[in-house]
Amino acid sequence: MKLLVCIKQVPDLESRFKPDAAGTWYNEADLAFRMNEYDEYAVEQAVQLREKLGEGTELTVLSIGPDRVVEAIKKSLAMGCDNAAHIQDPAASGKDPWQIASIIAAYAKDKGFDIVFTGMQSQDRGSAQVGVTVAELLGFACTTTIVGFDYDNGTITAKRELEGGIKGIVKLKTPALVTCQLGLNIPRYPTLPNIMKAKKKEITVIPVAELLATEALAATTSFHPPAKKGGGIVLEGDVGELVDKVIAILKDKTAVLR
């Protein structure tokens, strides 16, 4: 059985973000990067299935991006993936979900994958479009936002998280693609022995030009922080004075006491 898990390296959310010179994405200078959190759940679920099925199962991890994404790839290998495909693309951040999905589908179409795992969405772009588009391009069955997963004899049983805390159960035959939600499992921390083993695992580097044959369907025209709101007011003094000041401000600045 052949499994594929797709991951993305994204900026750490604790980073300080500012637009780049073109004003269409963030400036990567001084940013720390990590594996997309949703993708960590996808990797863990893929590894768990790999361990359950045992010999004869191969798990490949794929990531698109510049050289820095190798760090996230190596983490996935240390978690238990067997090998990796690095789609080398220094301009990956400028590609829309359609192009990213097309690249993944072009890589996967002749590999005979039975199940593809992806995160529900990326933490930087947040489109939640790539996984389902890959499934459509490959002609795979697909279910999204899964928080429970089981596989038996060619059938996936998945628990989906719906609105309002409602859960749904779906069954689908392989080949299939699932997008993984937070809470699906508890992603493991790579152990030192597995980190050392990961160094010997194969990472195939493929130039993006060999796989990309589509134009973007959507373009980011502006990337900017929200408009700054007015500053706050700090009041000092005795309680009685503060009450009078607050009342005066409410009358002057709002319609609350009018």
C-alpha positions as CSV (number, residue, x, y, z in Angstrom):
1,M,0.0,0.0,0.0
2,K,1.3,3.5,-0.8
3,L,0.5,6.5,1.3
4,L,1.3,10.2,0.7
5,V,1.2,13.0,3.2
6,C,1.5,16.6,2.0
7,I,3.0,19.3,4.3
8,K,3.7,23.0,4.2
9,Q,6.2,25.0,6.1
10,V,4.7,28.2,7.5
11,P,5.9,31.1,9.6
12,D,5.6,30.7,13.4
13,L,2.6,32.6,14.5
14,E,4.6,34.3,17.2
15,S,6.6,36.1,14.5
16,R,6.2,39.8,13.8
17,F,4.6,40.0,10.3
18,K,5.0,42.9,7.9
19,P,4.2,43.1,4.1
20,D,7.0,42.6,1.6
21,A,8.2,45.3,-0.9
22,A,5.5,44.2,-3.4
23,G,2.8,44.4,-0.8
24,T,1.4,41.0,-1.8
25,W,2.8,38.7,0.9
26,Y,4.8,38.9,4.1
27,N,8.5,39.8,4.4
28,E,10.3,36.6,5.3
29,A,13.3,38.4,6.8
30,D,13.8,37.5,10.5
31,L,10.8,35.1,10.5
32,A,11.0,31.7,12.2
33,F,9.4,28.8,10.3
34,R,7.7,25.5,11.4
35,M,5.5,22.8,10.0
36,N,1.9,23.8,9.5
37,E,0.1,22.6,12.6
38,Y,-2.7,20.9,10.7
39,D,-0.2,19.0,8.7
40,E,1.4,17.6,11.9
41,Y,-1.9,15.8,12.6
42,A,-1.9,14.6,9.0
43,V,1.7,13.2,9.3
44,E,0.9,11.5,12.6
45,Q,-2.2,9.8,11.2
46,A,-0.3,8.7,8.2
47,V,2.5,7.3,10.3
48,Q,0.0,5.5,12.6
49,L,-1.5,3.8,9.5
50,R,1.9,3.0,8.2
51,E,2.7,1.3,11.5
52,K,-0.6,-0.5,11.6
53,L,-0.2,-2.0,8.1
54,G,3.4,-2.9,8.5
55,E,5.6,-4.4,5.8
56,G,4.7,-3.6,2.3
57,T,3.4,-0.1,3.1
58,E,5.4,2.9,1.9
59,L,4.8,6.4,3.3
60,T,6.0,9.4,1.3
61,V,6.0,13.0,2.5
62,L,5.8,15.9,0.0
63,S,6.5,19.6,0.4
64,I,6.6,22.4,-2.1
65,G,8.9,25.4,-1.4
66,P,12.5,26.8,-1.2
67,D,15.4,25.0,0.5
68,R,14.2,25.9,4.0
69,V,11.3,23.5,3.7
70,V,13.7,20.6,4.0
71,E,13.6,21.2,7.8
72,A,9.9,20.4,7.9
73,I,10.5,17.4,5.6
74,K,13.2,16.0,7.9
75,K,10.9,16.3,10.9
76,S,8.3,14.2,9.0
77,L,10.9,11.6,8.2
78,A,11.9,11.5,11.9
79,M,8.3,11.0,12.8
80,G,8.1,7.9,10.7
81,C,7.8,8.7,7.0
82,D,9.8,6.4,4.7
83,N,11.0,8.9,2.0
84,A,10.3,12.4,0.7
85,A,9.7,14.5,-2.3
86,H,10.8,18.1,-2.2
87,I,9.3,20.1,-5.0
88,Q,11.9,22.9,-5.3
89,D,10.1,26.2,-5.8
90,P,11.6,29.5,-4.4
91,A,8.4,31.3,-5.4
92,A,5.8,28.9,-3.9
93,S,4.3,31.6,-1.7
94,G,3.2,33.4,-4.8
95,K,1.2,30.5,-6.3
96,D,-2.5,30.2,-5.7
97,P,-4.2,27.0,-4.3
98,W,-5.1,25.8,-7.8
99,Q,-1.4,25.8,-8.9
100,I,-0.3,24.1,-5.6
101,A,-2.9,21.4,-6.0
102,S,-2.0,20.9,-9.7
103,I,1.7,20.4,-8.7
104,I,0.8,17.8,-6.1
105,A,-1.6,16.0,-8.5
106,A,1.0,16.0,-11.3
107,Y,3.5,14.4,-8.9
108,A,1.0,11.8,-7.5
109,K,-0.9,10.8,-10.6
110,D,1.3,8.0,-11.7
111,K,2.6,6.9,-8.3
112,G,-0.3,4.6,-7.4
113,F,-1.1,6.2,-4.0
114,D,-4.0,4.6,-2.1
115,I,-4.5,7.3,0.5
116,V,-3.4,11.0,0.6
117,F,-3.3,12.9,3.8
118,T,-3.3,16.7,4.0
119,G,-3.9,19.3,6.7
120,M,-7.4,20.9,6.7
121,Q,-5.8,24.3,5.8
122,S,-2.5,26.2,6.1
123,Q,-2.0,28.7,8.9
124,D,-0.7,31.4,6.6
125,R,-3.0,31.4,3.6
126,G,-5.9,29.5,5.1
127,S,-7.8,28.7,1.9
128,A,-8.6,25.1,2.8
129,Q,-8.8,24.5,-1.0
130,V,-5.6,22.5,-1.8
131,G,-6.6,19.1,-0.4
132,V,-10.1,18.9,-2.0
133,T,-8.7,20.2,-5.3
134,V,-6.0,17.5,-5.4
135,A,-8.7,14.9,-4.8
136,E,-10.7,16.3,-7.7
137,L,-7.8,16.3,-10.0
138,L,-6.8,12.7,-9.1
139,G,-10.4,11.5,-9.2
140,F,-10.1,10.4,-5.5
141,A,-12.9,10.1,-3.0
142,C,-12.5,12.8,-0.4
143,T,-13.7,13.9,3.1
144,T,-12.6,16.9,5.1
145,T,-12.0,18.2,8.6
146,I,-11.6,14.7,10.1
147,V,-11.2,14.2,13.8
148,G,-11.3,10.4,13.8
149,F,-9.8,7.9,11.3
150,D,-9.9,4.1,10.8
151,Y,-8.9,2.0,7.9
152,D,-9.9,-1.6,7.2
153,N,-9.6,-3.6,4.0
154,G,-9.8,-0.7,1.5
155,T,-12.4,1.3,3.4
156,I,-11.8,4.4,5.4
157,T,-14.2,5.3,8.3
158,A,-13.7,9.0,9.2
159,K,-15.3,11.1,11.9
160,R,-15.9,14.7,10.7
161,E,-16.2,17.8,12.7
162,L,-19.2,19.9,11.6
163,E,-20.7,23.2,12.8
164,G,-21.8,23.6,16.3
165,G,-19.8,20.7,17.7
166,I,-21.8,18.1,15.6
167,K,-19.9,15.1,14.4
168,G,-20.6,13.1,11.3
169,I,-19.3,9.6,10.3
170,V,-18.5,8.9,6.6
171,K,-17.1,5.8,4.8
172,L,-15.2,6.0,1.6
173,K,-13.3,3.5,-0.5
174,T,-9.7,4.0,-1.6
175,P,-8.1,5.6,-3.4
176,A,-9.1,8.6,-1.2
177,L,-7.9,11.8,0.3
178,V,-8.6,13.1,3.8
179,T,-7.9,16.6,5.3
180,C,-7.0,16.5,8.9
181,Q,-8.4,18.8,11.7
182,L,-6.9,19.7,15.0
183,G,-7.6,17.0,17.7
184,L,-7.4,14.1,15.3
185,N,-4.5,12.7,17.3
186,I,-1.5,13.7,19.4
187,P,1.5,14.3,17.0
188,R,4.6,12.6,18.3
189,Y,7.9,14.3,19.1
190,P,10.7,12.8,17.0
191,T,13.2,10.8,19.2
192,L,16.9,11.3,18.8
193,P,17.4,7.8,17.3
194,N,14.7,8.5,14.7
195,I,16.2,11.9,14.0
196,M,19.5,10.2,13.2
197,K,17.7,7.6,11.0
198,A,15.9,10.3,9.1
199,K,19.3,11.6,7.9
200,K,19.7,8.5,5.9
201,K,16.3,8.6,4.3
202,E,15.9,9.6,0.6
203,I,14.7,13.1,-0.3
204,T,14.0,13.4,-4.0
205,V,14.3,17.0,-5.3
206,I,12.1,17.9,-8.3
207,P,12.2,21.3,-9.9
208,V,8.7,22.8,-9.9
209,A,8.9,23.5,-13.7
210,E,8.7,19.7,-14.3
211,L,5.3,19.6,-12.7
212,L,3.6,23.0,-13.0
213,A,1.6,23.4,-16.2
214,T,-1.2,25.7,-15.1
215,E,-1.7,29.4,-14.7
216,A,-3.0,31.0,-11.5
217,L,-6.7,31.4,-11.2
218,A,-6.5,33.9,-8.4
219,A,-3.9,36.5,-7.5
220,T,-3.2,38.2,-4.2
221,T,-3.4,42.0,-5.0
222,S,-2.8,43.3,-1.5
223,F,-1.4,42.1,1.8
224,H,-1.6,44.5,4.7
225,P,-2.3,44.7,8.4
226,P,-5.7,45.9,9.6
227,A,-6.2,49.6,10.0
228,K,-5.1,51.0,13.3
229,K,-7.9,52.1,15.6
230,G,-7.9,55.1,17.9
231,G,-5.8,54.9,21.0
232,G,-7.1,54.3,24.5
233,I,-7.4,56.8,27.4
234,V,-5.9,56.2,30.8
235,L,-7.8,57.9,33.6
236,E,-6.2,58.6,37.0
237,G,-7.6,60.0,40.2
238,D,-10.0,59.2,43.0
239,V,-13.0,57.0,42.4
240,G,-15.4,59.9,42.5
241,E,-13.4,61.9,40.0
242,L,-13.0,58.9,37.7
243,V,-16.8,58.3,37.7
244,D,-17.4,61.9,36.6
245,K,-14.7,61.6,33.9
246,V,-16.1,58.4,32.6
247,I,-19.7,59.9,32.4
248,A,-18.3,63.0,30.6
249,I,-16.5,60.8,28.1
250,L,-19.6,58.6,27.5
251,K,-21.7,61.7,26.9
252,D,-19.1,63.3,24.6
253,K,-17.9,60.4,22.6
254,T,-20.8,58.0,22.5
255,A,-24.6,57.8,22.4
256,V,-24.9,55.7,25.5
257,L,-26.1,58.5,27.9
258,R,-27.8,60.7,25.3
